[in-house]
Amino acid sequence: LIGRLMFELPEEMGLIAIAVRQTQGKGRGGNVWLSPVGCALSTLHIAIPLHSNLGQRIPFIQHLVSLAVVESVRSIPGYEDIDLRVKWPNDIYYSDLMKLGGVLVNSTLVESTFHILIGFGFNVNNSNPTICINDLITKFNKEEGTNLKPLTVDCLIARTVTVLERLIDIFQEKGPNGVLPSYYKYWVHSGKQVRLCSEEGPIAWIVGIDDYGYLQVHEEGKGVESVHPDGNSFDMLRNLIVPK
């Protein structure tokens, strides 16, 4: 629907499609993404000039969206310590334990404008089959003696889009360094180990992401290098490839 509409509307007009239930969503690597009622599900269209900070670093958009989802909850007064985090490159996690959402970005360059379709979905109300944001709030209330209210799908979609708009403005003005401190505050990877090239490959330690959104790792004796996923659709961090 949005793919047909996005070229017909003025660039300054926002466009978002929101689904209550999803039966034929697209995941990474051609996977089908099924989502029941109780998830926040939407596809957002944005236009980014090619000759802008973000236009030159389009892979960063998935990181900005993941951060916006986390901040949609953790920027609410009282909800700052709900343990919602980002996993590179495009997953939303409870701590480093369990996935409860994801982001998928498609881009089309028309003349000097990127038309970006951002699909994002995260579990707000469903305790099964994994965990949801309101479960995290209930857990926090029990542990901390607080009385935080459950959040709604509508509220969190609206807050995500609002936060994303602010993050894009910051990125366009300041580049990656304008948003990376917030991203690192919520990501799950600091100091974690990964394998390079294969299951038995050399060990490296994750240190950050580079100016183009790729993961940076430190392999002992070789310094810091940027790495790419090996194409594994189940876990992007399973084996990482050092590009030649």
N, C-alpha and C positions, 0 to 999 in steps of 0.2 A: 504493500500500500504506500509506504513512505517513499520507496524507490521510484514510484510513478509520480508522486506529488512533489518531490523535493526540487525538481528543476522548474516547476511551474509557479513557485511562490517567490516573492521578493526575498533577497538575501537576509534582510533584517528581521524577517518573520520567523519565529520559533516554530518547530514542528516536532511533536512527540506522539507516539502510539503506545497506549497502555493496554496490556492484556490482563484479564482476571485469571484466566487459566490458559496454559500453553500445551499443545499436543504435538506440534511440529517445529519447535524451536531448533535453532542451529547451534551446535557446540563446536569446539575446536576439532579440526581434522575430519569434518564431515559428520561428527556424532550428532545424534538427535537429542535435544534437551527437552525433557518432559517436566512440567511444573504444575502442581495442583493449585487450587484456590488457597490463598494465604501467603503466596510469594509476591514480592514486588517485581513486576515484569514490564520492561518497556524498551522501546527503540527510539533513540533521540537523533535528530538530524542537526548538525552544525556545519557552518561554512568557515574555513580557515584559509586566509590568504597564503599562497605559496611562499611569498617573500616576506615572511614574518618569523619570529623566533620559533613558534610552534610549527609553522608550515615547513621549516627546515628540519624539524625533529618530530615528525608525525608519530613514530612509535611511542612517544611519551604520552599520547592521549589515553591509552589504556591504563597507564599508571595514574594519571590525573583522575580518571573515572573511579578506579579502585579506591583511591584516597578519598574522593568525594563521598562514596558510599560509607566508608568508615567514619568520616567526619560528620556525616548526616546524623549519626547517633552520638558520637563522642564529643560533639560541640554543643550538645544540649546541656544546660546547667544541671548538675547532679548525675549525668550519665557519662562523665569523662572517663571513668574507670571500668566501664563495660568492656570486656576483653575482646574487642573486635579488631582484626588486623588485616594487613594486606600481604599477600604472597606473590612474589614476582613470577610471571609478568602480569597476571590478570585474574587472580583469585581473591575472594574474600574469605577470611578464616576466623574461627574461634580459637584464640591463642595460636599455637602452631599445631593444633590437634585435629581440627575438623573443618572441612570446607562447608560454607553455607551460601556461597554465591560466586558469580563470575562475570566477566566482561568480554565481549567480542566486538572488535572494531573493523569495519570495512571502509575503504576510502576510494574515491574516484576523483581524478584530477581533470577539471574542465578549464581550459585556458590557464588562468593564473589563480584558480581557487580550488582547494580541496573540499569536496563534499563528503562529509564523514557521517556514517551511520553507526551509532553506538548502541549495541544491545547490552543491557545489563539486567541481571536477575539475582535476587537474594531472598533467602527464606526468613520471613518475618514471624509467621504464626504456627508453622507445622513442626511438632516435636519429632515426628518420624519422617523419613527413615534416619535422619541424622540429628540435627539440632537447629534451633532457630534463634533469632534475636530476642524474642520475648522470653525464651527459656533462659537466656543469659541474664536478662533483667531479673527474672524470678530467682535465679541462683544468687545473684548479687544481693538482692533484698534479704534473702535468708542468711547470707554470710555476714552482711554488714548492718543488719537491722534497719535498713532503709525501707521506704515505701514508694519506690519509683513506679510510675504507671506503665502498662504495656504501650507499645507504639503501634501505629497503624501503617498499613501499606501506603495509603495516599500521602500521609505526612512524610514518610521517608523517601518516596519518589520525588516529591516536591523539594524536600531539603537537599537531596542529592543533586538535582539539577541546579538549584541555587548555589550550592557550594562549588559545583563544577564551573559555573560561570565565573565565580570569583577566582578560582584557581587558574583558569585560562587567562584571565586579565593579568594576574600576577606573572604567569609564565611569559606572556607576550611582552611585558615590561622588563622583567629581570632575567628571563631565561631559566635553565634548570635550577640554578642556585636559589631561585626564589621559592621553589616548592620542595626541594629535596630534604631540608631539615624536617618538615612535617611528614614527608613520606617515610623517612628513616625512623621517626618517632613511633610509627605504627607498623613497621614491617617486621617479619618474623625471622629474618635471615642473619642478623648481625653475628659474625663469628662462627657461623655454621660451616661444616665441611661438605664438599661435593667431590665427585670423581670426574676426571676429564677423559673424554674419548671413549671409555668403556667401563664396565663394572669393575675391572681390575686396574683401571688407569690410575695415574698419579692423583694424590689428594691435593686439593686446593681449598683455601678459605675465602668465603664470600666477604668482600669489603664494601661493595656499593654498586651503583649503576653509573654508566658513563654519560656523556653529553647527549647520546642518541638513544638512551633507554636500555642499552644492553647491560648484562650483568658483568661486574668486574670481580675477578678473583685473584688471589695471591698464591702462586705456587712457589714453594720454598726454593730459593736459588734462582728464580726466574722473574721476580718482580710481579707487578700488577698487569693483568691482561683482560681484555674484554672477550666474553665467550657467548656463543649462540646455543640454543637448544638443539638436540640431535634429531628432532622430529618426532620423538615419542609423544603420543597424544594422551597418555595416561598421566605422566608426571614430567613437566618441563625441566625439572632439575635432576632427572635420573642420571643422564650422561650429558655433559656439556662439551661442546666442540670449540677448540681454539682456531679461529679462521686464519688461513695462511695469507 
